């Protein structure tokens, strides 16, 4: 049976991690390449890099990071942040990433999803959805709205309708990030996750809110997600990836346990 | 030296990086003479069958591959590469190389997984193998190891060639082959240490065969 994936997310700014990661022995590591290697060794199923600078000058530094990461990890990894064009996407794939994660750029220019899917294949196209709960209106019938720029800008798009549109445009996977849950450590937004899973034929990654292994469990059971994205719970040494997976496996969730 | 067959639909750089990490010498090339000089060949592939076959035909690589397989050079097909060695794919209604008996079919929409949950297509993520025959590629690898799959079409080779199957709502062939001509539906270069071990085992097999000749 297909395993549920545990995906680790790393934020990079000008070639270094935005926050140092505490690995065993309390070593604080800011190097994204070394951190990726350690998470690979520790059993991460996939790694996602977000370039949060995404300015033109920092782009070269980031591509070099992608290249060096590709030399040391042998699991899929995706790259997001500031990708605006087919050329930007080609550059990160050519540097060794398997997948591209589009977010704001897809909202501003949905055609980019189709172009990317045609050029690189749907398997390479992940679309990130930042979602905020809002009052139900005619234009937002689900009560979930797509926001961009880290949640600062409302788009007027209904999240469920947008998820379907994105899948139709050729995305291979969706990463559903709840802005409400993000940073709370109270668990993923399960209703949102489940509604999107039920609306689209492609795999869905739950994102935002993980504070404990049980949150990953509810994301893939109640939330029906194919994968769960984690960041701070492993970055700050609260749990290891192995502990998260053991928790899932003990409750009958299929996970990759040999790596 | 292993040869990685270079054509437009290849994910050859990720395979080359994996071989580099294993200290296995390799060359990425489309030159028949260079491929012929290798102890074994890897035939990668991502993308669509129709496009890949068109490229293989127009570049002459289709003929080169047939000749290499006839000359008994070990060959490992990966993902689309493994599919293309078969005879026919429902993807773009494509006639394939026909080096291995069998065909590719599309995963049906609307089926459920083993636990009754929805089955998204593509089949994307790590899944297990159920072995039906021994294969030197899997020597000393934990049988419960998972491998990374990403595909919407699945292989259906001639039954006697099946080495392992995988379950995703239905059972399909994930590894086929015999005697140095093998196909993997998953990506060993993206499957952590067990995947790297397969590449190492393939290289060891190629060297042994080469020394024996």
Interface residues (C-beta under 8 A of the other chain):
Chain A: X1 X2 X3 X4 X5 X40 X45 X70 X71 X72 X74 X75 X76 X96 X98 X121 X122 X123 X172 X173 X197 X198 X200 X201 X202 X203 X204 X224 X226 X227 X256 X257 X258 X259
Chain B: X13 X14 X17 X18 X20 X21 X46 X47 X48 X109 X113 X114 X115 X117 X118 X120 X121 X122 X123 X124 X125 X126 X127 X128 X142 X144 X145 X146 X148 X150 X167 X168 X189 X190 X191 X192 X193 X194 X195 X196
